[in-house]
Amino acid sequence: MIDLCQKQIVTGTSLFCITDALAVHNPQATSPQETYDKQGYILSHRGYPENYTTSINSSLIISGLQPQQIVRVKFMEFELYFRSRYPGCDYDYLHITGSGGRTFCSDPTYQPDIDEWYEFTAADSQLKFQFITNEYSTTAKGFYLQYEGKST
């Protein structure tokens, strides 16, 4: 997966991957003029696809967005620790802030659909991704996602 990265930024135990394309055409766009001026990939942690460690509290921010810019997120893979005895996202989760902010975890109610686009609206010209894992010994593979900031 790391081969997709043209630039890598390590923050905490997460790896942030960015492509350098400034205007990326989406061949599946509804309009021929629809382009994406920010595009990249995020891996949950440095060792991905090996299991992540415990006690991660890592935040990544996509900045430089236009006010109220739409950012689409698509999960390529998603596997976080989950205890079925305790429903919800109390253990390991990814929270994406902004208008339309959402928390994703492996609870079937909150688990993302793979290869489906989710839309978020940038707040204060940025979108924040926060990955939290519990302090217990059980871990999982993590996640790999793609994002695109739609031009306004």
Biotite code that builds the C-alpha atoms (Angstrom):
import biotite.structure as struc

atoms = struc.array([
    struc.Atom([0.000, 0.000, 0.000], chain_id="A", res_id=1, res_name="MET", atom_name="CA", element="C"),
    struc.Atom([2.827, 2.433, 0.725], chain_id="A", res_id=2, res_name="ILE", atom_name="CA", element="C"),
    struc.Atom([3.687, 2.488, -3.001], chain_id="A", res_id=3, res_name="ASP", atom_name="CA", element="C"),
    struc.Atom([0.628, 4.726, -3.471], chain_id="A", res_id=4, res_name="LEU", atom_name="CA", element="C"),
    struc.Atom([2.295, 7.530, -1.515], chain_id="A", res_id=5, res_name="CYS", atom_name="CA", element="C"),
    struc.Atom([4.257, 10.288, -3.195], chain_id="A", res_id=6, res_name="GLN", atom_name="CA", element="C"),
    struc.Atom([4.762, 12.076, 0.109], chain_id="A", res_id=7, res_name="LYS", atom_name="CA", element="C"),
    struc.Atom([4.617, 10.599, 3.615], chain_id="A", res_id=8, res_name="GLN", atom_name="CA", element="C"),
    struc.Atom([4.013, 12.444, 6.856], chain_id="A", res_id=9, res_name="ILE", atom_name="CA", element="C"),
    struc.Atom([4.422, 10.451, 10.060], chain_id="A", res_id=10, res_name="VAL", atom_name="CA", element="C"),
    struc.Atom([2.441, 11.724, 13.021], chain_id="A", res_id=11, res_name="THR", atom_name="CA", element="C"),
    struc.Atom([2.328, 9.687, 16.208], chain_id="A", res_id=12, res_name="GLY", atom_name="CA", element="C"),
    struc.Atom([1.895, 6.091, 15.107], chain_id="A", res_id=13, res_name="THR", atom_name="CA", element="C"),
    struc.Atom([-0.032, 6.904, 11.923], chain_id="A", res_id=14, res_name="SER", atom_name="CA", element="C"),
    struc.Atom([1.173, 7.363, 8.384], chain_id="A", res_id=15, res_name="LEU", atom_name="CA", element="C"),
    struc.Atom([-0.392, 10.071, 6.247], chain_id="A", res_id=16, res_name="PHE", atom_name="CA", element="C"),
    struc.Atom([0.005, 9.650, 2.494], chain_id="A", res_id=17, res_name="CYS", atom_name="CA", element="C"),
    struc.Atom([-0.620, 12.438, 0.017], chain_id="A", res_id=18, res_name="ILE", atom_name="CA", element="C"),
    struc.Atom([-0.609, 12.496, -3.755], chain_id="A", res_id=19, res_name="THR", atom_name="CA", element="C"),
    struc.Atom([0.755, 15.655, -5.345], chain_id="A", res_id=20, res_name="ASP", atom_name="CA", element="C"),
    struc.Atom([-2.002, 15.986, -7.970], chain_id="A", res_id=21, res_name="ALA", atom_name="CA", element="C"),
    struc.Atom([-3.618, 19.406, -7.685], chain_id="A", res_id=22, res_name="LEU", atom_name="CA", element="C"),
    struc.Atom([-6.516, 18.812, -10.064], chain_id="A", res_id=23, res_name="ALA", atom_name="CA", element="C"),
    struc.Atom([-7.390, 15.157, -10.375], chain_id="A", res_id=24, res_name="VAL", atom_name="CA", element="C"),
    struc.Atom([-10.191, 14.328, -12.787], chain_id="A", res_id=25, res_name="HIS", atom_name="CA", element="C"),
    struc.Atom([-12.659, 11.756, -11.557], chain_id="A", res_id=26, res_name="ASN", atom_name="CA", element="C"),
    struc.Atom([-13.649, 9.549, -14.526], chain_id="A", res_id=27, res_name="PRO", atom_name="CA", element="C"),
    struc.Atom([-16.850, 8.520, -12.718], chain_id="A", res_id=28, res_name="GLN", atom_name="CA", element="C"),
    struc.Atom([-17.929, 12.107, -11.985], chain_id="A", res_id=29, res_name="ALA", atom_name="CA", element="C"),
    struc.Atom([-21.434, 13.203, -12.851], chain_id="A", res_id=30, res_name="THR", atom_name="CA", element="C"),
    struc.Atom([-20.133, 16.281, -14.670], chain_id="A", res_id=31, res_name="SER", atom_name="CA", element="C"),
    struc.Atom([-17.158, 16.454, -17.083], chain_id="A", res_id=32, res_name="PRO", atom_name="CA", element="C"),
    struc.Atom([-15.899, 19.531, -15.190], chain_id="A", res_id=33, res_name="GLN", atom_name="CA", element="C"),
    struc.Atom([-15.928, 17.786, -11.813], chain_id="A", res_id=34, res_name="GLU", atom_name="CA", element="C"),
    struc.Atom([-12.364, 17.681, -10.463], chain_id="A", res_id=35, res_name="THR", atom_name="CA", element="C"),
    struc.Atom([-10.750, 17.056, -7.108], chain_id="A", res_id=36, res_name="TYR", atom_name="CA", element="C"),
    struc.Atom([-8.021, 19.433, -5.939], chain_id="A", res_id=37, res_name="ASP", atom_name="CA", element="C"),
    struc.Atom([-6.872, 17.397, -2.926], chain_id="A", res_id=38, res_name="LYS", atom_name="CA", element="C"),
    struc.Atom([-6.472, 13.665, -3.157], chain_id="A", res_id=39, res_name="GLN", atom_name="CA", element="C"),
    struc.Atom([-4.643, 11.156, -1.030], chain_id="A", res_id=40, res_name="GLY", atom_name="CA", element="C"),
    struc.Atom([-4.625, 8.033, 1.072], chain_id="A", res_id=41, res_name="TYR", atom_name="CA", element="C"),
    struc.Atom([-4.503, 7.432, 4.801], chain_id="A", res_id=42, res_name="ILE", atom_name="CA", element="C"),
    struc.Atom([-3.196, 4.291, 6.472], chain_id="A", res_id=43, res_name="LEU", atom_name="CA", element="C"),
    struc.Atom([-4.126, 3.716, 10.109], chain_id="A", res_id=44, res_name="SER", atom_name="CA", element="C"),
    struc.Atom([-0.566, 3.171, 11.316], chain_id="A", res_id=45, res_name="HIS", atom_name="CA", element="C"),
    struc.Atom([3.050, 2.789, 10.229], chain_id="A", res_id=46, res_name="ARG", atom_name="CA", element="C"),
    struc.Atom([3.099, -0.997, 10.136], chain_id="A", res_id=47, res_name="GLY", atom_name="CA", element="C"),
    struc.Atom([-0.072, -1.434, 8.069], chain_id="A", res_id=48, res_name="TYR", atom_name="CA", element="C"),
    struc.Atom([-1.201, -4.087, 7.039], chain_id="A", res_id=49, res_name="PRO", atom_name="CA", element="C"),
    struc.Atom([0.261, -5.683, 10.183], chain_id="A", res_id=50, res_name="GLU", atom_name="CA", element="C"),
    struc.Atom([-1.874, -5.216, 13.308], chain_id="A", res_id=51, res_name="ASN", atom_name="CA", element="C"),
    struc.Atom([-1.701, -1.810, 14.990], chain_id="A", res_id=52, res_name="TYR", atom_name="CA", element="C"),
    struc.Atom([-0.523, -1.337, 18.575], chain_id="A", res_id=53, res_name="THR", atom_name="CA", element="C"),
    struc.Atom([-2.583, -0.477, 21.639], chain_id="A", res_id=54, res_name="THR", atom_name="CA", element="C"),
    struc.Atom([-3.191, 2.992, 23.106], chain_id="A", res_id=55, res_name="SER", atom_name="CA", element="C"),
    struc.Atom([-3.059, 4.998, 19.865], chain_id="A", res_id=56, res_name="ILE", atom_name="CA", element="C"),
    struc.Atom([-4.478, 8.525, 19.922], chain_id="A", res_id=57, res_name="ASN", atom_name="CA", element="C"),
    struc.Atom([-3.469, 9.993, 16.579], chain_id="A", res_id=58, res_name="SER", atom_name="CA", element="C"),
    struc.Atom([-4.952, 12.907, 14.625], chain_id="A", res_id=59, res_name="SER", atom_name="CA", element="C"),
    struc.Atom([-4.413, 13.812, 10.981], chain_id="A", res_id=60, res_name="LEU", atom_name="CA", element="C"),
    struc.Atom([-5.694, 17.043, 9.454], chain_id="A", res_id=61, res_name="ILE", atom_name="CA", element="C"),
    struc.Atom([-6.257, 17.793, 5.785], chain_id="A", res_id=62, res_name="ILE", atom_name="CA", element="C"),
    struc.Atom([-5.902, 21.556, 5.638], chain_id="A", res_id=63, res_name="SER", atom_name="CA", element="C"),
    struc.Atom([-5.973, 24.189, 2.936], chain_id="A", res_id=64, res_name="GLY", atom_name="CA", element="C"),
    struc.Atom([-9.503, 23.287, 1.887], chain_id="A", res_id=65, res_name="LEU", atom_name="CA", element="C"),
    struc.Atom([-12.008, 25.885, 0.755], chain_id="A", res_id=66, res_name="GLN", atom_name="CA", element="C"),
    struc.Atom([-14.667, 26.845, 3.348], chain_id="A", res_id=67, res_name="PRO", atom_name="CA", element="C"),
    struc.Atom([-17.516, 24.332, 3.141], chain_id="A", res_id=68, res_name="GLN", atom_name="CA", element="C"),
    struc.Atom([-15.584, 22.226, 0.590], chain_id="A", res_id=69, res_name="GLN", atom_name="CA", element="C"),
    struc.Atom([-16.877, 18.676, 0.143], chain_id="A", res_id=70, res_name="ILE", atom_name="CA", element="C"),
    struc.Atom([-14.392, 15.898, 0.880], chain_id="A", res_id=71, res_name="VAL", atom_name="CA", element="C"),
    struc.Atom([-15.248, 12.353, -0.129], chain_id="A", res_id=72, res_name="ARG", atom_name="CA", element="C"),
    struc.Atom([-13.808, 9.386, 1.776], chain_id="A", res_id=73, res_name="VAL", atom_name="CA", element="C"),
    struc.Atom([-13.760, 5.773, 0.583], chain_id="A", res_id=74, res_name="LYS", atom_name="CA", element="C"),
    struc.Atom([-12.528, 2.870, 2.713], chain_id="A", res_id=75, res_name="PHE", atom_name="CA", element="C"),
    struc.Atom([-10.463, 0.338, 0.787], chain_id="A", res_id=76, res_name="MET", atom_name="CA", element="C"),
    struc.Atom([-10.011, -1.867, 3.883], chain_id="A", res_id=77, res_name="GLU", atom_name="CA", element="C"),
    struc.Atom([-11.338, -1.570, 7.431], chain_id="A", res_id=78, res_name="PHE", atom_name="CA", element="C"),
    struc.Atom([-10.714, -3.936, 10.348], chain_id="A", res_id=79, res_name="GLU", atom_name="CA", element="C"),
    struc.Atom([-10.696, -2.653, 13.926], chain_id="A", res_id=80, res_name="LEU", atom_name="CA", element="C"),
    struc.Atom([-10.935, -4.492, 17.244], chain_id="A", res_id=81, res_name="TYR", atom_name="CA", element="C"),
    struc.Atom([-14.534, -4.947, 18.411], chain_id="A", res_id=82, res_name="PHE", atom_name="CA", element="C"),
    struc.Atom([-16.158, -6.774, 21.318], chain_id="A", res_id=83, res_name="ARG", atom_name="CA", element="C"),
    struc.Atom([-19.627, -7.974, 20.334], chain_id="A", res_id=84, res_name="SER", atom_name="CA", element="C"),
    struc.Atom([-20.594, -8.158, 24.001], chain_id="A", res_id=85, res_name="ARG", atom_name="CA", element="C"),
    struc.Atom([-20.336, -4.347, 24.183], chain_id="A", res_id=86, res_name="TYR", atom_name="CA", element="C"),
    struc.Atom([-22.026, -2.735, 21.149], chain_id="A", res_id=87, res_name="PRO", atom_name="CA", element="C"),
    struc.Atom([-20.925, 0.680, 19.946], chain_id="A", res_id=88, res_name="GLY", atom_name="CA", element="C"),
    struc.Atom([-17.516, 2.228, 19.387], chain_id="A", res_id=89, res_name="CYS", atom_name="CA", element="C"),
    struc.Atom([-16.101, 2.106, 22.923], chain_id="A", res_id=90, res_name="ASP", atom_name="CA", element="C"),
    struc.Atom([-12.857, 0.354, 21.957], chain_id="A", res_id=91, res_name="TYR", atom_name="CA", element="C"),
    struc.Atom([-11.087, 1.142, 18.674], chain_id="A", res_id=92, res_name="ASP", atom_name="CA", element="C"),
    struc.Atom([-12.526, 3.684, 16.239], chain_id="A", res_id=93, res_name="TYR", atom_name="CA", element="C"),
    struc.Atom([-11.897, 6.359, 13.616], chain_id="A", res_id=94, res_name="LEU", atom_name="CA", element="C"),
    struc.Atom([-13.680, 9.692, 14.007], chain_id="A", res_id=95, res_name="HIS", atom_name="CA", element="C"),
    struc.Atom([-13.900, 12.126, 11.080], chain_id="A", res_id=96, res_name="ILE", atom_name="CA", element="C"),
    struc.Atom([-14.872, 15.687, 12.022], chain_id="A", res_id=97, res_name="THR", atom_name="CA", element="C"),
    struc.Atom([-16.513, 18.345, 9.918], chain_id="A", res_id=98, res_name="GLY", atom_name="CA", element="C"),
    struc.Atom([-20.116, 18.797, 8.895], chain_id="A", res_id=99, res_name="SER", atom_name="CA", element="C"),
    struc.Atom([-21.453, 15.293, 8.489], chain_id="A", res_id=100, res_name="GLY", atom_name="CA", element="C"),
    struc.Atom([-18.825, 14.088, 10.981], chain_id="A", res_id=101, res_name="GLY", atom_name="CA", element="C"),
    struc.Atom([-19.011, 10.422, 11.790], chain_id="A", res_id=102, res_name="ARG", atom_name="CA", element="C"),
    struc.Atom([-17.438, 7.702, 13.902], chain_id="A", res_id=103, res_name="THR", atom_name="CA", element="C"),
    struc.Atom([-16.531, 4.364, 12.310], chain_id="A", res_id=104, res_name="PHE", atom_name="CA", element="C"),
    struc.Atom([-15.714, 1.120, 14.121], chain_id="A", res_id=105, res_name="CYS", atom_name="CA", element="C"),
    struc.Atom([-16.204, -2.615, 13.598], chain_id="A", res_id=106, res_name="SER", atom_name="CA", element="C"),
    struc.Atom([-19.626, -2.687, 15.272], chain_id="A", res_id=107, res_name="ASP", atom_name="CA", element="C"),
    struc.Atom([-21.927, -3.638, 12.364], chain_id="A", res_id=108, res_name="PRO", atom_name="CA", element="C"),
    struc.Atom([-24.008, -0.499, 13.033], chain_id="A", res_id=109, res_name="THR", atom_name="CA", element="C"),
    struc.Atom([-20.992, 1.809, 12.600], chain_id="A", res_id=110, res_name="TYR", atom_name="CA", element="C"),
    struc.Atom([-18.801, -0.146, 10.168], chain_id="A", res_id=111, res_name="GLN", atom_name="CA", element="C"),
    struc.Atom([-18.215, 1.531, 6.793], chain_id="A", res_id=112, res_name="PRO", atom_name="CA", element="C"),
    struc.Atom([-19.111, -0.130, 3.528], chain_id="A", res_id=113, res_name="ASP", atom_name="CA", element="C"),
    struc.Atom([-15.971, -0.900, 1.545], chain_id="A", res_id=114, res_name="ILE", atom_name="CA", element="C"),
    struc.Atom([-15.626, 0.995, -1.758], chain_id="A", res_id=115, res_name="ASP", atom_name="CA", element="C"),
    struc.Atom([-18.546, 3.324, -0.945], chain_id="A", res_id=116, res_name="GLU", atom_name="CA", element="C"),
    struc.Atom([-17.966, 7.101, -0.889], chain_id="A", res_id=117, res_name="TRP", atom_name="CA", element="C"),
    struc.Atom([-18.882, 9.069, 2.253], chain_id="A", res_id=118, res_name="TYR", atom_name="CA", element="C"),
    struc.Atom([-19.144, 12.861, 2.013], chain_id="A", res_id=119, res_name="GLU", atom_name="CA", element="C"),
    struc.Atom([-18.034, 15.375, 4.642], chain_id="A", res_id=120, res_name="PHE", atom_name="CA", element="C"),
    struc.Atom([-18.028, 19.168, 4.548], chain_id="A", res_id=121, res_name="THR", atom_name="CA", element="C"),
    struc.Atom([-14.818, 20.872, 5.663], chain_id="A", res_id=122, res_name="ALA", atom_name="CA", element="C"),
    struc.Atom([-15.100, 22.908, 8.855], chain_id="A", res_id=123, res_name="ALA", atom_name="CA", element="C"),
    struc.Atom([-12.699, 25.855, 9.144], chain_id="A", res_id=124, res_name="ASP", atom_name="CA", element="C"),
    struc.Atom([-11.079, 24.820, 5.828], chain_id="A", res_id=125, res_name="SER", atom_name="CA", element="C"),
    struc.Atom([-9.959, 21.465, 7.202], chain_id="A", res_id=126, res_name="GLN", atom_name="CA", element="C"),
    struc.Atom([-11.059, 17.913, 7.867], chain_id="A", res_id=127, res_name="LEU", atom_name="CA", element="C"),
    struc.Atom([-9.737, 15.981, 10.868], chain_id="A", res_id=128, res_name="LYS", atom_name="CA", element="C"),
    struc.Atom([-9.259, 12.218, 11.179], chain_id="A", res_id=129, res_name="PHE", atom_name="CA", element="C"),
    struc.Atom([-8.751, 10.877, 14.712], chain_id="A", res_id=130, res_name="GLN", atom_name="CA", element="C"),
    struc.Atom([-7.778, 7.222, 15.261], chain_id="A", res_id=131, res_name="PHE", atom_name="CA", element="C"),
    struc.Atom([-8.189, 5.875, 18.821], chain_id="A", res_id=132, res_name="ILE", atom_name="CA", element="C"),
    struc.Atom([-7.331, 2.387, 20.077], chain_id="A", res_id=133, res_name="THR", atom_name="CA", element="C"),
    struc.Atom([-7.867, 0.901, 23.511], chain_id="A", res_id=134, res_name="ASN", atom_name="CA", element="C"),
    struc.Atom([-5.199, 0.043, 26.056], chain_id="A", res_id=135, res_name="GLU", atom_name="CA", element="C"),
    struc.Atom([-5.923, -3.697, 26.011], chain_id="A", res_id=136, res_name="TYR", atom_name="CA", element="C"),
    struc.Atom([-3.858, -6.313, 24.221], chain_id="A", res_id=137, res_name="SER", atom_name="CA", element="C"),
    struc.Atom([-6.236, -7.182, 21.361], chain_id="A", res_id=138, res_name="THR", atom_name="CA", element="C"),
    struc.Atom([-5.623, -5.328, 18.104], chain_id="A", res_id=139, res_name="THR", atom_name="CA", element="C"),
    struc.Atom([-6.508, -5.693, 14.414], chain_id="A", res_id=140, res_name="ALA", atom_name="CA", element="C"),
    struc.Atom([-5.272, -4.796, 10.927], chain_id="A", res_id=141, res_name="LYS", atom_name="CA", element="C"),
    struc.Atom([-6.510, -1.178, 10.856], chain_id="A", res_id=142, res_name="GLY", atom_name="CA", element="C"),
    struc.Atom([-7.745, 0.765, 7.844], chain_id="A", res_id=143, res_name="PHE", atom_name="CA", element="C"),
    struc.Atom([-6.713, 2.077, 4.462], chain_id="A", res_id=144, res_name="TYR", atom_name="CA", element="C"),
    struc.Atom([-8.779, 4.872, 2.921], chain_id="A", res_id=145, res_name="LEU", atom_name="CA", element="C"),
    struc.Atom([-8.768, 7.292, 0.019], chain_id="A", res_id=146, res_name="GLN", atom_name="CA", element="C"),
    struc.Atom([-9.977, 10.902, 0.149], chain_id="A", res_id=147, res_name="TYR", atom_name="CA", element="C"),
    struc.Atom([-10.810, 13.486, -2.503], chain_id="A", res_id=148, res_name="GLU", atom_name="CA", element="C"),
    struc.Atom([-11.542, 17.179, -1.973], chain_id="A", res_id=149, res_name="GLY", atom_name="CA", element="C"),
    struc.Atom([-14.066, 18.272, -4.593], chain_id="A", res_id=150, res_name="LYS", atom_name="CA", element="C"),
    struc.Atom([-13.257, 21.610, -6.264], chain_id="A", res_id=151, res_name="SER", atom_name="CA", element="C"),
    struc.Atom([-15.712, 24.384, -5.515], chain_id="A", res_id=152, res_name="THR", atom_name="CA", element="C"),
])
